[in-house]
Amino acid sequence: MNQEVTAYIENLPKWQADISSTLRSMVLETIPEAQERIQYKKPHFLKNGHYAAVISPSKDAIAFMIMNANGIDFPKEFEGPAERKWIKLKEGSTPDLATLSGLLKQASVML
């Protein structure tokens, strides 16, 4: 695990840190070979040098973005253009890890 990413998550407000830690663990379980780093001031996860996912905190939400999303059927609560989709998780939200992992696996299989 990248210490920069760990420090970044630990410095978020508690509810954002909890969601971000859960998402981080899910990404690393879904893509065991993923490399993580802070880029553009937020945690990015790469597979074979290509972006796979991003955790993006804002004032009132954590956006979880899945890259390389072309051709994948995403649930209606996801936003974004065809090549990348994100879902916003607010305080008190419980991420649907099975769905997120399945979508991430589909999106990252060809990376």
N, C-alpha and C positions, 0 to 999 in steps of 0.2 A: 504494500500500500504506500502511496506517495504521501510523504509527511506534509507537504504543502497543502494537499487536498484535505488531509486530516485537520490541520490547523485552521483552514478556511471554514470547514464545517463546524468545528468546535466554537468558532467565534460568531456564529449566527445566533439569533434569538432561539431559545430552547425548542419551541415547536418547529421552527424551520430546520434546526440541527437534527431533530428526531426524524423528520420526513426525509431529509437529505441523506442521513446515515442509512435509513432503510432502503432508499433508492440506490445508493452506492453499493450496498451489499447485493441487491438484486442484479445490478449490472455485472458485478464481478462474478456472480454465480452463473449468470446467463452467458457471459463471454469471459471465460476464465483467463484467456490470453490478453484481455484488454489492458491497455496502458492508460493510466490516468495522469492528468496534469492540470494545472491552473493555466487557462488561456483566456484572453479577453475578460479577465477578472472573475472567472467562474470555472467550476470543475467540468472538464471535458474527458470523455472516454474514447479511446481510439482502438481500432483493430487493424493490424497491418498498415498502420500509418494513416488510416482513413477515419474520419469522425463517425462515431456510432451513436453517442448520446451526450446530452448536456444537462446539467442541473443548474437552473437559473433562478436564484432568489430575487424577489422584488419585495416591496413594502408589505404587501398583503397576501402573497402567494409564493409557492415554489412551482416553477414551470419545469416539467420534465420533457425534454425534446428528444425525439428519435429521428436520426438522420437516415438518408438513403431509403426513404419511405415510398418511393414511386411504386405504384401497382399493388400496394397493400391496402386492404379494406380496414380502415380505422373506425372505431365507434364514434358516434356523433359528438361526444364531448371533446374530441380533439380538434385543434385549430391548426391552420398553417397551410402553406402551399404543398403541392404534390411531393416535392423532394424532402420535406421535413415537416413533422407533425409534433405538436406539443399539447400537453394537458396541464391545466393549472390546478394545483392542490392548495387549498386554503387551510387555515388553522382549524384543527379538529378533523380534517380529512384523513381517511385511511386509504392509501393507494391500493388498487387492485393489482397486486404483484403478479398473479398468474397471467392476467391479461397483458400487463406491461412487459413481462418477460417473453411471452409468446410473440408479441409485436416486435420487440427488440431482436429476438432470435431470427424472425423472418427478415427484418431489415438488414441485419448484419451478416447473414449467411454468405453473401457473395463478396464481402469486403476482404 
